[in-house]
């Protein structure tokens, strides 16, 4: 049956917290003229190898970094367990981090690009668990098709939801 594990619960809380701190919109950065051609938008000017301002999606340099301790304290969670969850999300490329005294975590992609279904799959290995959902299970109750349909509908519904939907 569908059950949100503590690991997934912690992961969704962490992602929601990071999404609330994520800066939306374009950010000005400076690149050498040669790198400008790879950018979609740029500020007009001369071309002699000087630095130019370009508009690019928000980057780790511009996002507010959030510490595990801050998220844990604010949500009354175990910082040790939250750190373990954060490492799994980082390995999956869902979040990223910067080391150091002023370091912390941030979303690796825009919140509207991170599907909740992908997060649950990373943290729990799937959305629905139980023998009735296994392909090689011999159904004795006659409800295998019904349970399969329910699983498909839940995955479709949750598959449309993103981390952006978690931000209140």
LOKOLSE-727087 format. One record per atom (N, C-alpha, C): residue number from 1; residue in one letter; atom name; z, x, y. Coordinates in pm, whole numbers, plus 50000, padded with zeros to 5 digits. Layout:
BEGIN
R   n res atom     z     x     y
R NUM   A   CA     Z     X     Y
...
! end
This chain:
BEGIN
R   n res atom     z     x     y
R   1   X    N 50000 50083 49881
R   1   X   CA 50000 50000 50000
R   1   X    C 50000 50087 50125
R   2   X    N 49971 50023 50235
R   2   X   CA 49970 50093 50363
R   2   X    C 50113 50124 50405
R   3   X    N 50136 50249 50436
R   3   X   CA 50267 50291 50481
R   3   X    C 50250 50412 50571
R   4   X    N 50302 50404 50691
R   4   X   CA 50295 50515 50784
R   4   X    C 50411 50610 50751
R   5   X    N 50377 50731 50712
R   5   X   CA 50482 50827 50677
R   5   X    C 50548 50878 50804
R   6   X    N 50663 50942 50787
R   6   X   CA 50732 51001 50900
R   6   X    C 50645 51110 50963
R   7   X    N 50572 51182 50880
R   7   X   CA 50484 51288 50930
R   7   X    C 50377 51229 51022
R   8   X    N 50314 51120 50979
R   8   X   CA 50212 51054 51062
R   8   X    C 50274 50996 51188
R   9   X    N 50391 50939 51175
R   9   X   CA 50461 50883 51290
R   9   X    C 50486 50992 51394
R  10   X    N 50539 51105 51351
R  10   X   CA 50562 51218 51441
R  10   X    C 50430 51266 51502
R  11   X    N 50327 51275 51420
R  11   X   CA 50197 51321 51469
R  11   X    C 50140 51230 51577
R  12   X    N 50150 51099 51557
R  12   X   CA 50099 51005 51657
R  12   X    C 50181 51009 51785
R  13   X    N 50312 51029 51773
R  13   X   CA 50397 51043 51892
R  13   X    C 50357 51169 51968
R  14   X    N 50337 51279 51897
R  14   X   CA 50297 51404 51961
R  14   X    C 50162 51388 52032
R  15   X    N 50065 51331 51963
R  15   X   CA 49933 51313 52022
R  15   X    C 49937 51221 52143
R  16   X    N 50015 51117 52135
R  16   X   CA 50031 51025 52248
R  16   X    C 50090 51099 52367
R  17   X    N 50190 51181 52343
R  17   X   CA 50254 51258 52450
R  17   X    C 50156 51357 52513
R  18   X    N 50077 51423 52430
R  18   X   CA 49978 51518 52482
R  18   X    C 49870 51446 52562
R  19   X    N 49828 51330 52513
R  19   X   CA 49724 51254 52583
R  19   X    C 49773 51208 52720
R  20   X    N 49899 51175 52733
R  20   X   CA 49955 51133 52862
R  20   X    C 49952 51247 52964
R  21   X    N 49960 51370 52916
R  21   X   CA 49962 51485 53005
R  21   X    C 49824 51548 53025
R  22   X    N 49726 51501 52951
R  22   X   CA 49592 51558 52958
R  22   X    C 49527 51521 53091
R  23   X    N 49465 51616 53155
R  23   X   CA 49395 51590 53281
R  23   X    C 49257 51540 53249
R  24   X    N 49223 51422 53296
R  24   X   CA 49090 51365 53274
R  24   X    C 48999 51406 53389
R  25   X    N 48871 51409 53359
R  25   X   CA 48772 51435 53463
R  25   X    C 48729 51579 53469
R  26   X    N 48631 51607 53555
R  26   X   CA 48575 51740 53564
R  26   X    C 48668 51838 53634
R  27   X    N 48650 51963 53601
R  27   X   CA 48731 52070 53655
R  27   X    C 48637 52178 53707
R  28   X    N 48667 52235 53822
R  28   X   CA 48585 52342 53877
R  28   X    C 48629 52476 53817
R  29   X    N 48531 52548 53767
R  29   X   CA 48557 52683 53718
R  29   X    C 48451 52774 53777
R  30   X    N 48473 52904 53770
R  30   X   CA 48377 52997 53824
R  30   X    C 48320 53082 53714
R  31   X    N 48186 53089 53710
R  31   X   CA 48116 53164 53608
R  31   X    C 48011 53253 53672
R  32   X    N 47976 53364 53609
R  32   X   CA 47865 53445 53660
R  32   X    C 47737 53362 53660
R  33   X    N 47644 53395 53746
R  33   X   CA 47519 53321 53758
R  33   X    C 47448 53308 53625
R  34   X    N 47450 53411 53542
R  34   X   CA 47381 53406 53412
R  34   X    C 47438 53298 53322
R  35   X    N 47564 53269 53335
R  35   X   CA 47628 53166 53252
R  35   X    C 47603 53026 53307
R  36   X    N 47564 53018 53434
R  36   X   CA 47541 52888 53496
R  36   X    C 47433 52809 53426
R  37   X    N 47332 52875 53377
R  37   X   CA 47219 52804 53318
R  37   X    C 47261 52724 53195
R  38   X    N 47373 52760 53135
R  38   X   CA 47420 52689 53017
R  38   X    C 47502 52567 53053
R  39   X    N 47541 52553 53179
R  39   X   CA 47622 52440 53222
R  39   X    C 47535 52323 53264
R  40   X    N 47585 52200 53251
R  40   X   CA 47509 52081 53285
R  40   X    C 47503 52059 53435
R  41   X    N 47611 52084 53507
R  41   X   CA 47615 52062 53651
R  41   X    C 47651 52192 53719
R  42   X    N 47596 52214 53838
R  42   X   CA 47630 52335 53911
R  42   X    C 47621 52312 54061
R  43   X    N 47685 52396 54134
R  43   X   CA 47682 52390 54278
R  43   X    C 47567 52479 54324
R  44   X    N 47484 52430 54417
R  44   X   CA 47368 52507 54465
R  44   X    C 47411 52632 54539
R  45   X    N 47324 52732 54540
R  45   X   CA 47351 52856 54613
R  45   X    C 47255 52964 54572
R  46   X    N 47277 53085 54625
R  46   X   CA 47190 53199 54596
R  46   X    C 47213 53249 54455
R  47   X    N 47118 53326 54404
R  47   X   CA 47135 53381 54270
R  47   X    C 47118 53531 54272
R  48   X    N 47225 53603 54281
R  48   X   CA 47224 53748 54273
R  48   X    C 47338 53798 54186
R  49   X    N 47370 53721 54082
R  49   X   CA 47477 53761 53992
R  49   X    C 47616 53729 54043
R  50   X    N 47625 53664 54160
R  50   X   CA 47758 53632 54212
R  50   X    C 47818 53515 54133
R  51   X    N 47944 53492 54154
R  51   X   CA 48011 53382 54086
R  51   X    C 47975 53251 54152
R  52   X    N 47961 53147 54071
R  52   X   CA 47927 53014 54120
R  52   X    C 48024 52912 54065
R  53   X    N 48052 52812 54143
R  53   X   CA 48136 52702 54095
R  53   X    C 48051 52608 54012
R  54   X    N 48103 52570 53897
R  54   X   CA 48033 52474 53811
R  54   X    C 48133 52367 53770
R  55   X    N 48080 52251 53738
R  55   X   CA 48166 52143 53692
R  55   X    C 48156 52137 53541
R  56   X    N 48270 52141 53477
R  56   X   CA 48273 52136 53330
R  56   X    C 48388 52047 53287
R  57   X    N 48387 52005 53159
R  57   X   CA 48499 51924 53111
R  57   X    C 48629 52000 53125
R  58   X    N 48739 51928 53128
R  58   X   CA 48869 51994 53142
R  58   X    C 48888 52094 53030
R  59   X    N 48951 52205 53061
R  59   X   CA 48970 52311 52963
R  59   X    C 49118 52339 52946
R  60   X    N 49150 52425 52851
R  60   X   CA 49289 52456 52826
R  60   X    C 49355 52520 52948
R  61   X    N 49276 52586 53032
R  61   X   CA 49332 52651 53149
R  61   X    C 49379 52549 53253
R  62   X    N 49328 52427 53247
R  62   X   CA 49361 52327 53348
R  62   X    C 49451 52217 53295
R  63   X    N 49472 52210 53168
R  63   X   CA 49555 52106 53111
R  63   X    C 49701 52146 53117
R  64   X    N 49786 52046 53136
R  64   X   CA 49928 52072 53135
R  64   X    C 49971 52095 52991
R  65   X    N 50035 52206 52967
R  65   X   CA 50081 52239 52834
R  65   X    C 50215 52171 52810
R  66   X    N 50232 52117 52691
R  66   X   CA 50352 52042 52658
R  66   X    C 50422 52113 52542
R  67   X    N 50551 52136 52558
R  67   X   CA 50626 52204 52451
R  67   X    C 50673 52104 52347
R  68   X    N 50687 52154 52227
R  68   X   CA 50740 52073 52117
R  68   X    C 50882 52027 52151
R  69   X    N 50960 52116 52210
R  69   X   CA 51099 52083 52244
R  69   X    C 51104 51965 52341
R  70   X    N 51013 51961 52437
R  70   X   CA 51010 51852 52534
R  70   X    C 50978 51719 52466
R  71   X    N 50875 51718 52381
R  71   X   CA 50837 51595 52310
R  71   X    C 50949 51551 52217
R  72   X    N 51009 51646 52146
R  72   X   CA 51118 51613 52053
R  72   X    C 51238 51554 52126
R  73   X    N 51275 51617 52236
R  73   X   CA 51391 51570 52312
R  73   X    C 51366 51431 52370
R  74   X    N 51250 51412 52429
R  74   X   CA 51217 51284 52493
R  74   X    C 51212 51169 52392
R  75   X    N 51168 51197 52269
R  75   X   CA 51151 51094 52168
R  75   X    C 51259 51096 52060
R  76   X    N 51358 51181 52078
R  76   X   CA 51470 51194 51982
R  76   X    C 51419 51223 51841
R  77   X    N 51336 51328 51832
R  77   X   CA 51278 51370 51706
R  77   X    C 51329 51508 51668
R  78   X    N 51314 51543 51543
R  78   X   CA 51350 51676 51496
R  78   X    C 51245 51776 51545
R  79   X    N 51285 51874 51629
R  79   X   CA 51186 51971 51678
R  79   X    C 51127 52056 51566
R  80   X    N 51206 52085 51465
R  80   X   CA 51157 52166 51353
R  80   X    C 51046 52092 51277
R  81   X    N 51069 51966 51245
R  81   X   CA 50969 51888 51173
R  81   X    C 50847 51863 51261
R  82   X    N 50869 51837 51390
R  82   X   CA 50758 51816 51483
R  82   X    C 50671 51942 51493
R  83   X    N 50733 52058 51489
R  83   X   CA 50658 52185 51491
R  83   X    C 50569 52198 51368
R  84   X    N 50620 52157 51253
R  84   X   CA 50540 52163 51130
R  84   X    C 50420 52069 51140
R  85   X    N 50442 51950 51194
R  85   X   CA 50333 51854 51212
R  85   X    C 50231 51910 51310
R  86   X    N 50278 51970 51418
R  86   X   CA 50189 52029 51518
R  86   X    C 50101 52138 51456
R  87   X    N 50157 52219 51369
R  87   X   CA 50079 52324 51303
R  87   X    C 49967 52265 51218
R  88   X    N 49995 52156 51148
R  88   X   CA 49891 52091 51067
R  88   X    C 49780 52036 51156
R  89   X    N 49817 51975 51267
R  89   X   CA 49717 51921 51360
R  89   X    C 49637 52033 51425
R  90   X    N 49702 52145 51450
R  90   X   CA 49632 52261 51507
R  90   X    C 49532 52319 51407
R  91   X    N 49573 52333 51282
R  91   X   CA 49482 52384 51178
R  91   X    C 49359 52295 51162
R  92   X    N 49377 52165 51185
R  92   X   CA 49267 52068 51173
R  92   X    C 49180 52063 51298
R  93   X    N 49220 52136 51403
R  93   X   CA 49141 52138 51526
R  93   X    C 49161 52017 51615
R  94   X    N 49268 51943 51593
R  94   X   CA 49296 51824 51673
R  94   X    C 49373 51861 51800
R  95   X    N 49462 51958 51788
R  95   X   CA 49533 52009 51905
R  95   X    C 49515 52160 51909
R  96   X    N 49548 52219 52021
R  96   X   CA 49541 52364 52037
R  96   X    C 49668 52406 52110
R  97   X    N 49689 52536 52119
R  97   X   CA 49811 52583 52185
R  97   X    C 49783 52712 52260
R  98   X    N 49874 52741 52349
R  98   X   CA 49874 52868 52419
R  98   X    C 50014 52926 52404
R  99   X    N 50020 53052 52365
R  99   X   CA 50147 53121 52341
R  99   X    C 50210 53164 52472
R 100   X    N 50336 53198 52465
R 100   X   CA 50404 53256 52580
R 100   X    C 50510 53166 52639
R 101   X    N 50580 53220 52739
R 101   X   CA 50690 53148 52802
R 101   X    C 50643 53018 52866
R 102   X    N 50523 53017 52921
R 102   X   CA 50472 52894 52984
R 102   X    C 50370 52826 52893
R 103   X    N 50375 52858 52764
R 103   X   CA 50280 52802 52669
R 103   X    C 50318 52662 52624
R 104   X    N 50240 52612 52531
R 104   X   CA 50263 52480 52476
R 104   X    C 50139 52429 52407
R 105   X    N 50136 52300 52381
R 105   X   CA 50025 52238 52309
R 105   X    C 49945 52148 52402
R 106   X    N 49818 52127 52366
R 106   X   CA 49731 52035 52438
R 106   X    C 49627 51982 52340
R 107   X    N 49563 51871 52374
R 107   X   CA 49459 51815 52289
R 107   X    C 49339 51909 52287
R 108   X    N 49282 51932 52170
R 108   X   CA 49166 52019 52157
R 108   X    C 49037 51948 52199
R 109   X    N 49040 51814 52200
R 109   X   CA 48926 51733 52242
R 109   X    C 48979 51623 52332
R 110   X    N 48889 51549 52392
R 110   X   CA 48931 51434 52472
R 110   X    C 49000 51332 52382
R 111   X    N 49098 51263 52437
R 111   X   CA 49177 51166 52360
R 111   X    C 49088 51058 52298
R 112   X    N 48981 51020 52366
R 112   X   CA 48892 50916 52313
R 112   X    C 48798 50968 52206
R 113   X    N 48805 51096 52174
R 113   X   CA 48723 51156 52068
R 113   X    C 48803 51183 51940
R 114   X    N 48934 51160 51945
R 114   X   CA 49020 51187 51829
R 114   X    C 49054 51054 51764
R 115   X    N 48995 51030 51646
R 115   X   CA 49018 50904 51576
R 115   X    C 49152 50906 51503
R 116   X    N 49223 50794 51512
R 116   X   CA 49352 50780 51444
R 116   X    C 49335 50796 51293
R 117   X    N 49227 50744 51239
R 117   X   CA 49202 50757 51095
R 117   X    C 49194 50904 51054
R 118   X    N 49131 50988 51135
R 118   X   CA 49122 51130 51105
R 118   X    C 49260 51196 51108
R 119   X    N 49343 51155 51203
R 119   X   CA 49479 51209 51213
R 119   X    C 49559 51172 51089
R 120   X    N 49552 51045 51050
R 120   X   CA 49627 51000 50932
R 120   X    C 49577 51070 50805
R 121   X    N 49448 51094 50798
R 121   X   CA 49392 51164 50682
R 121   X    C 49441 51308 50677
R 122   X    N 49447 51375 50792
R 122   X   CA 49496 51513 50797
R 122   X    C 49643 51518 50755
R 123   X    N 49723 51428 50808
R 123   X   CA 49867 51436 50786
R 123   X    C 49913 51376 50654
R 124   X    N 49844 51272 50606
R 124   X   CA 49889 51205 50484
R 124   X    C 49787 51207 50370
R 125   X    N 49668 51257 50397
R 125   X   CA 49567 51261 50293
R 125   X    C 49493 51130 50275
R 126   X    N 49523 51032 50353
R 126   X   CA 49455 50903 50342
R 126   X    C 49536 50793 50405
R 127   X    N 49474 50681 50415
R 127   X   CA 49538 50567 50482
R 127   X    C 49616 50480 50385
R 128   X    N 49558 50457 50270
R 128   X   CA 49618 50365 50173
R 128   X    C 49639 50442 50043
R 129   X    N 49756 50422 49983
R 129   X   CA 49787 50491 49858
R 129   X    C 49831 50390 49755
R 130   X    N 49808 50424 49632
R 130   X   CA 49851 50339 49521
R 130   X    C 49747 50340 49411
R 131   X    N 49790 50311 49290
R 131   X   CA 49700 50314 49175
R 131   X    C 49584 50217 49190
R 132   X    N 49608 50102 49252
R 132   X   CA 49503 50001 49266
R 132   X    C 49383 50050 49347
R 133   X    N 49403 50155 49426
R 133   X   CA 49295 50205 49512
R 133   X    C 49221 50323 49448
R 134   X    N 49264 50367 49334
R 134   X   CA 49199 50478 49266
R 134   X    C 49080 50425 49185
R 135   X    N 48969 50497 49192
R 135   X   CA 48846 50452 49125
R 135   X    C 48860 50437 48975
R 136   X    N 48935 50527 48912
R 136   X   CA 48945 50524 48767
R 136   X    C 49061 50437 48715
R 137   X    N 49126 50363 48805
R 137   X   CA 49238 50277 48764
R 137   X    C 49186 50150 48696
R 138   X    N 49244 50120 48580
R 138   X   CA 49207 49998 48510
R 138   X    C 49297 49884 48560
R 139   X    N 49236 49790 48629
R 139   X   CA 49310 49680 48691
R 139   X    C 49356 49580 48584
R 140   X    N 49483 49545 48589
R 140   X   CA 49538 49447 48495
R 140   X    C 49572 49316 48564
R 141   X    N 49580 49319 48697
R 141   X   CA 49620 49198 48768
R 141   X    C 49500 49118 48821
R 142   X    N 49382 49178 48821
R 142   X   CA 49263 49110 48868
R 142   X    C 49242 49117 49019
R 143   X    N 49325 49191 49090
R 143   X   CA 49316 49196 49236
R 143   X    C 49251 49323 49290
R 144   X    N 49193 49405 49202
R 144   X   CA 49137 49533 49246
R 144   X    C 49033 49514 49356
R 145   X    N 48944 49417 49342
R 145   X   CA 48840 49395 49443
R 145   X    C 48903 49353 49576
R 146   X    N 49003 49267 49571
R 146   X   CA 49072 49223 49692
R 146   X    C 49138 49341 49763
R 147   X    N 49210 49425 49686
R 147   X   CA 49275 49541 49746
R 147   X    C 49172 49638 49803
R 148   X    N 49060 49655 49735
R 148   X   CA 48954 49742 49785
R 148   X    C 48896 49692 49916
R 149   X    N 48876 49561 49924
R 149   X   CA 48826 49501 50049
R 149   X    C 48925 49520 50163
R 150   X    N 49053 49503 50134
R 150   X   CA 49156 49520 50236
R 150   X    C 49160 49665 50285
R 151   X    N 49147 49759 50191
R 151   X   CA 49147 49900 50228
R 151   X    C 49028 49930 50318
R 152   X    N 48912 49880 50282
R 152   X   CA 48791 49903 50362
R 152   X    C 48807 49846 50503
R 153   X    N 48860 49725 50514
R 153   X   CA 48880 49663 50645
R 153   X    C 48981 49739 50729
R 154   X    N 49089 49786 50668
R 154   X   CA 49189 49864 50743
R 154   X    C 49128 49994 50792
R 155   X    N 49052 50063 50706
R 155   X   CA 48990 50188 50746
R 155   X    C 48888 50166 50858
R 156   X    N 48814 50057 50852
R 156   X   CA 48718 50027 50958
R 156   X    C 48790 49999 51090
R 157   X    N 48896 49921 51084
R 157   X   CA 48971 49886 51205
R 157   X    C 49037 50009 51266
R 158   X    N 49111 50083 51185
R 158   X   CA 49180 50201 51236
R 158   X    C 49079 50310 51272
R 159   X    N 48964 50313 51206
R 159   X   CA 48859 50410 51237
R 159   X    C 48801 50392 51376
R 160   X    N 48816 50273 51434
R 160   X   CA 48767 50248 51570
R 160   X    C 48870 50286 51676
R 161   X    N 48992 50311 51636
R 161   X   CA 49100 50343 51731
R 161   X    C 49109 50494 51751
R 162   X    N 49139 50532 51874
R 162   X   CA 49151 50673 51907
R 162   X    C 49287 50701 51970
R 163   X    N 49315 50827 51993
R 163   X   CA 49441 50867 52056
R 163   X    C 49451 50805 52196
R 164   X    N 49338 50785 52262
R 164   X   CA 49340 50721 52394
R 164   X    C 49400 50581 52386
R 165   X    N 49383 50514 52273
R 165   X   CA 49441 50381 52255
R 165   X    C 49594 50384 52244
R 166   X    N 49651 50499 52216
R 166   X   CA 49796 50512 52204
R 166   X    C 49867 50523 52338
R 167   X    N 49792 50562 52440
R 167   X   CA 49853 50586 52571
R 167   X    C 49878 50452 52639
R 168   X    N 50003 50430 52670
R 168   X   CA 50045 50303 52730
R 168   X    C 50043 50315 52881
! end
